[in-house]
């Protein structure tokens, strides 16, 4: 999912990065300036990146209900499915790296067996539910897709570098760290953040979505980029939201590479300040004019008023997966 | 979070040229700059209708410096902007009925393929974000008025005799429109926005007595 095509790499190198060189990011919006405004948080109520960046509820009432009213919800079908698929991608990549470190140049046959061999943590959960059959099909499809891509990349590196050792092979073929745990406290965020992926050596932030494309998805990569800058004091300028969907039994992947420029950074900080204020001051922002059908708080907010619910635009969105596996909440 | 302006007519100073079913509050480009600097300044001016700001000695000096620069610019070439051709106009009035936005631009460079707004700044300080979006707003206006793209703009720093480019990307355009929406939403909703987080700006702000939450 995370490996860019040649065209995408060219787009980043010749389309996006020259723009950044002509118009550098404002210094006050770099994560390493977390100790002064506007990045410094004014409240000590850490939030997850998914809470700041997720604008599925236009007013942010989902954050108010979760953090102030302490309401827990049951993840919906889309969220559960997205969670499973995220885990499969992470598990396959992790297992592939393990096989490379164990077998080195001889790892290809083992990697080829990944498609059927590796069992994701989620697949070990015995949870017979009505959506299990469909979900299991998608899980197998994702696992097979990822495995084939990994084999192809490892073989390509081995063909070019016949004397390469295990560590170099893993780095060149699979230059992505999955489920990267990050401490966001410098920016008033949770200390247990988890980014879907960070690619190296260019340090691009990757976020995987199995639902519909939304304009605010880039705020997620922006949040993690700011956190990375606050931790490592090195610029992180490129993000990519990976959209994976199923079409006629195949996986279709679209990658939205984007610069993490002044505008996204400002929008993330504005969202953080607004949402952390809702929580700290215990302000109910009220209901939006129309609620998204996939919101897990729908029955709480609109127990009877179904007329103001957005009609489904496609399959039940799995984009809310982050809410199903929230970054840990610091004790208040 | 920047609120969305409510649908319908915004009472008060509406743009006569906007469509009848969606009258927009008329804004000036300086409102964009002020909002990015501190969102309360345009709210105080447009929403609370507080007395208009007086011209300080420093502002008067800035105006004179602009005039001197404009006179010098007429004799200069376009080398400072890295251009070989272009026609310059000074103190250009720009207006868009569609955006309900207007302003006076220090200098506009017209080329066959593009329009390039230029603002003179009498400061040695680095380009601020408020200036960036002010230029972006001018770029939107110039684009509409000259019917040609504005891909870039310049800030000319008078004391440094140096021009700095500002790329007018799609993200910059979108954020500028977001600022316009935010100003209109705060006025229409009679909601005083949060002030700037950079409190050193408050020390010299004429509206400080009205804020009541600054020190």
Interface residues (C-beta under 8 A of the other chain):
Chain A: X19 X22 X23 X26 X27 X28 X29 X37 X38 X40 X42 X58 X60 X259 X261 X262 X263 X264 X266 X267 X270 X271 X273 X274 X275
Chain B: X1 X2 X4 X126 X129 X132 X165 X166 X167 X169 X171 X172 X174 X175 X178 X194 X196 X197 X198 X199
